[in-house]
Amino acid sequence: MANIEHGFQRAIETMVGGIIASLVIRALLDSLNIGNFAILISILIYTISIFSIIALSGKMKYWGFMYTIGWFFGLIIMMYALSSMISPAEIVLYIIITIIALIIKMSNKL
């Protein structure tokens, strides 16, 4: 069964993977030199990122309590370390969704 270490590792992998994907996409858009169209593509990708955070919340109900705690700690550390590369809206969504998931898990245990 997945435990706190697995959740922590998953948060780190998710954040690093997202940052790498973001940098690759940004470099690709810059190299194509497509002007304002690049801004529209960036907005679309950002929107998809927000929806993926919301979709993640649906999967959290299948995570164990300790896994979710590990995820939250890893998330906090990565957001602190990479705060200049993550939008404030994403940070708020990640934290709110994780706290809601933890509250639901704790209320189910009571």
N, C-alpha and C positions, 0 to 999 in steps of 0.2 A: 504494500500500500504506500502511496506517495506521502511523504512527510514534509516537515518544514524546510529541509534542505532542498528538496525537489521544487517546492514552490519558489524558494529564493532563487534557485538556478533558472527557473522558467522566466521569472521577472527580468533577470539580467539578460538572458538570451533574447527576450522579446524587445526590450529597450535597445539593445545593441543592434539587433537585426533591423529595427525600425529606423534607427539613425543611419545605418549603412545604406539601406534602401533609399532613404531620403537624399543622402549625399550623391548616390549614383543617379537618381532621377534628376536632381538639380544640375549635376554636371552634364548630363545628356541634354537637358533643355537648353543650358547655356551654350553647348557646342552646336546645337542646331540653329541657333541665332534666329528664332522665329518671333521675336519681339513680344507684342502684347498677347499673342496666342499662348505663350509660355506662362503668362500670369493666369490665364483661364485654366490651363492644365494643372497648375499648382493648386488653384482653388478646388478643382475637382478631386485631386489627390488628397488634399486636406479634408474634404468632406467625406471621402471614403475612409480616411483614418478615423474620423469621429464615429462613423457608423460601425467600424470594426471594434471600437472600444465598447459601444453599446451591445454589439453581438457577443462580445466576450462576457458581458454580465450574464447572459443567458446560460453560458457554460459553467459559470462559477457555482451554480447550485449543485453540480456534480463533484465539486472539489471537496476534500476533507477540510476540517477546521484548521488543523496544523499546516496543511498545504497552503491555505488561504493566508494564514499568518505569515508564512515564509514569503509568499508572493508580495504581501503588503510591505514587509521589511525590505525586500529587494527593490520593490518599486520606489520606496522612499529614498533609498540610497542612490539609485540611478537617476531619479528626478533631481536630487540635489547635485549630483555630479554633472549631469547634462542639462541643467536648467536653462542654459542659454540656447539649447537646440530644440527644446520642446515647448510648444505653445502653452500659454497659461490656461487656455480652455481645455486642452488635453490633460494637463496636470490636475485641474479641478475635477474633470470627469473621472479619471482613474481613481482618485482618492475617494470621491463620493460613492462611486459604484462599489469599490472594495469595502468601504465602511458599511454600506447597506448590506452587502453580502455577509459580512461578519456579524452584524446585528441579527440578521435572519438566522444564521447558523447558531448563534448563542440563544436566541429565543426558542429555537427548535429543541435545544438541549435541556431547557428548563422545564 
